[in-house]
């Protein structure tokens, strides 16, 4: 089976590596929580033990997820060719109001922090566009027309 590729920025990779280290470092504390809860008696009715085991499962699942992402990580960066592609910082205008964001891979997308996926409706529409180009997006509130102001 082919290895899955995850498009991610250098900063995104560094953030995941930091999170992975923190999770691995937390394993001991989680194990201590389980041991302490186990001392409270009957495990079938021990909510603290159940909660500690669920926490351990979440930590281990996230570690496995991050390791998989890092294993398939393909670092993206702006290519500087003037067309919008993965890794670019883009400024668009909608009804005279400008918004700036970074075009990133789906795994790193975080609209609240101005990181949109190249797979999102706006991201898809903008890929390959240049300064001055317009794209039209259909949203639940109707049609929106964005104009590309800058690409870095």
N, C-alpha and C positions, 0 to 999 in steps of 0.2 A: 504494500500500500504506500502511496506517495506521501511524503511528509507535508503537512499543512504549512502554508506560508502565512505569516502575519506581518503586514506592513506596519511599521512602527518607527517613530522618530528616535533619534539618539537619546533625547531627554526622556521619552517614554520608556525606553529600555532601561535607562538608569533608575527611573522611578520604580519599575517592576523589580529590578535587582535589589533595591533598598527594601521594598516591601517583603520580598522573599527572605532576605536576611533577618528582618524583624520577626517574621513568622517562624522561621527555623529556630531563632533564639527564644521564642515564646514556648516552644515545645516542653521544656522543663517545667515551667510554671503551670502549664495545663496538666501535665502528669501529676504535679503536686496537688492540684485541685481535685483530681480524680482520686488520688490516694487518701486525701483528707475526707472526701465525701464517702469513700468506701468504709471508713471507720465508723460511720454513723449507723451501721446495722444493715437491715434487710434491704438489698439492692432493688427489689421489685417495687418498693414503695419509697424509694429514696430520691426525691426530686433534685437534690443537689448533685447526686451522682449522675442522674440522667442529664442534667444541664451541662455538667462538666464533660461528659462523653460527647454530647452534641457539639460543644465548643471544640473539642478535639477533632471531631469529624469535619467541621467547617474549616479549621486550620489546615488539616491534611488535604482536604479537597482543594483549597485555594493554593497550597504549595504545589500540588500536582498540576493545577491549571496554569500557574505562572511558569513552572518548569517547561510545560508544553509550549507555551507562547514563546518563551526565550529560545527554546530549541528550534522553533520555526521562524524566528524573528528575521525580517529583512529590513535593514535600516533604510529609511527614506530621507531624502533631503531635497530642498528646492534645487531644480536644475538650472534656474536662471534664464530660461529661453524665452520668457515673456508670455508663455501660455500657462494657464492654470493646470497644475498637476499635484500629485501627492507631495506634501512637505512645504507647499507654498503658503505664504501669508497673504491673504486677500482682503481688499476693502471693496465693499459693494455699496451702492446707494439704492434705497427704496423710498420713493416719494420724497426725495431730498434729504433723507436721514441716512448717514453713513454708519455701516457696521463693519467691524474687522474680525477676522477669524483665521485659524490655521486649518488647512485641509490635511486630514490625517487618515490613517487606516481605521477600519471599523472598531478594532480592539481598543483603540486609544481615544475614540470619540467621546467628547464631553461638552455638549452644547452650552452648559452653564458656565464653562470656562473658555468659551469661544473656540472650541475644537470641533469641527464638523467632519463627518466621515465622507469619503469620496463615494460612498454607496448611498448616502442620504439623497432625497430628491433634489435639494439645492446643490449638493456636492456633485451629483451626476450631471446636472444641467451645466455646471460651471467648468467641468473638466474640458480642457482644450481651448477655452475662451481666452480672449485678450482684453487689454484695457480698451474701454469704449464699447465692447460687446454688451448686448442685453440678453437676458434669459428670462423666460416666463415659467412660473411654477404655479400649478393649481393646488390650492390649499382648501381646507374646509371653509375658510372665510372668503374664498374666491380666488381669482387670478392675481398673482403678484409679479411685477416686472422689476427685476434687479439689473442695475447697470454696473459693470466692472469699473472701478475707479483706479485701483492699483493692484499689482501682483509683484511680490518680492520672493 
